[in-house]
Amino acid sequence: MNLEKAILILNVNLNENLVKKLITYIKYKSREQMRVRLGINTDIRNVKGYTLNKDFISDKIYFRYITSIIFQYLPNYNVIFSHNRARVCNQVDLLKYRPGGKYDIHVDYDLEAPRSMSCIINLNENYEGGDLVFYDPTDSKKEIKRVRCKKGTIIFFPSNYLFPHSIEPITKGTRYSLVSWLI
């Protein structure tokens, strides 16, 4: 199978008012660096962000809205891959990539975070750099797909070891996105 076919890219119209509210919320909540396993390593992942906490009312409201978007468009993936059984969203991160912000090659599945499906929702496009790049799982120097995310771009892909990917460094502006995982 061509791995590229398992990466579904949709361009949708997101509610403009809600996008503005989400970006404002990200600006407020993303004060700290997102952590990479046992601590901060900005050489690997340089992004400010926040994981929505289902115990806080405002976070719960945003979690429900974001997951409703995901589940509105997930059937587009399931039409192609009817064996996909990811049905529960277990985490949503709000991300803010500023100039120099990046996330080196990685996969989203880990024994500590057993995920089936990854979903990225991009909220803006007034930045430079920040492409989402997928790599050949046997040769991390070989690019298999590059995605220049625009406002309203939603990307679904399996979280497993066959889909190593990165976010290239932002060179200008700020990139706001939502990342979620399904099990």
N, C-alpha and C positions, 0 to 999 in steps of 0.2 A: 504494500500500500504506500502511496505517496503521502508522507507525513503532513505535507502542506495542506492537504484536503481536510485534515482534522482541526485546522485553525479557521474558525468562522468569524468573519469581520462583517459587522452590520453598521450602517450609518443611519441613525434615527434622529428624529426631532425630539429633543428633551424639552420639557416645560421650562421656558426662559426664567420665570420667576423663581422656580425651585432651584435651578442651576445657580442663580445669584445667591440664594439662601445657603445652598451647600458650600459654595466657595467662601462665603462669609464665615460659615461654621468651621470650615477647614482652617481658615486663617486664625480663628480664635483657638481651636483645639490643637493645631499642629505646632506646638511650641518646642517639642523635643524631637531629637533624632529617633527614627524607628530603630529598633534593636535588631541585631543579627545574632541569633543564638546566645552565647554567653556574654554578650556585651555589645557595646557600640563599636563598629569598625567602619568608619566613614570611607576607608579605602575600597570597601566592597559595596556598601549601601549608604549613600549620602542623600537622605531624604527626610524631611520632617513629616510627621504624620501622627495619626491617632487611630486606635482600634475602638470602634463603637462598643460601648459597654451596655448590655441589655438591662442592667439594673438602674440606669438613669433614664428618666422619662424622655428628655429631649433626644438622647441617643436612640432610644427604642423607637421613637417616631421616625427618625431618619433611617434606621435599620429596616423598618417595615416598608418605607417608601422605596428604598434602594432595592430590596429583595423583590418588591412588586415589579420593578422594571426588569430585573433579571428573569423572573419567572414569566414575564410577558413575552420575552424574546427567546428563552431557552427552547421552546418547541421548534424553532427554526433549526436548532442544532439536532434535536431528537428526530426530526424528519430524515436527516442524513444518516444519523447514527442511532438507530432504534434501540441498540443495546445499552445506551447511556442510562445509568440508573441513579445519577446524582439528583437528589430531590430535596435536600435540606441545605440551606445556607448556614454555615457555622461561624463565619467571621466576615466583617466588613471593615476595611481600613480606608481612612481618608488621607490622601497623600498630597504633599506640596513639594514639588521639585523646583528649586531655585537654581540660578546659574552655578554650574559645577555639580549639581545634583544628578545622581545616576544610581543604577543598581547593576552590578556586574553579572556575568552569566551565572545562572542558578536554575534550579527546578523548584516547583512549589510543593512537591510531596516530600515528606520526611516522616520518620517513625513517630516523632513528637507531634507532627501535624499531618495525619493521614488524609489527604485531600484527593478527590476524584477529578474535579473540574475547576478551572480557574476562569474568572471573569474580570475584565478590566472595562471600566466606563470612563471615557475621557470627557472632561467638563469644559475645556477651552482649547483654543488653537493659537492664541497670540503669544507664542514663544518659538524659539528656534532650538534645534537639537531635540533630544528626548524621544527619538524613534524607538519603537519596540522592535527588537530584532530576535528572530528565532534561528537556532543553529542546528547543524547536523549533530545528532547525538553521538556519533562516532568520531567527529572531527570538529572541535569547538571553534576552529578558525573558518569553517565553511558555513556561510550564511545560507539559510534556506528560505527565509521570508523576512521582509522589512515592512513595517507598518508605520506610516506617518499618521498619527492619530489626530483627528479633527474633533471639534466639539460634537458630541453625540456618537462618537465611534464606540461600539461595544464589541469586544473580542472574547470569544469563548474558545478554550482549548483544554486538553487533558493536562492534569497537574503532574503527570509522571515523568520519569527519567528520559523519555523520548522527546521531550519538549523543553530543552534548555533554552533560556531566553534572557535578554537583558534590556535595560532602559539605558540608552546612550546619554552621555552628559548633556545637560541643558547648557546652551551657550548664551541665550538671551531670553529674558522674560521669565515667567513662572508657569509651570505645568501643574494643573489640578486634575486629579483623577481619583476614582474609587476602585478598589481591588477587593474582590470577594472570592470565597472558595465554597464549593459545594461538596457534600459527601453523599 
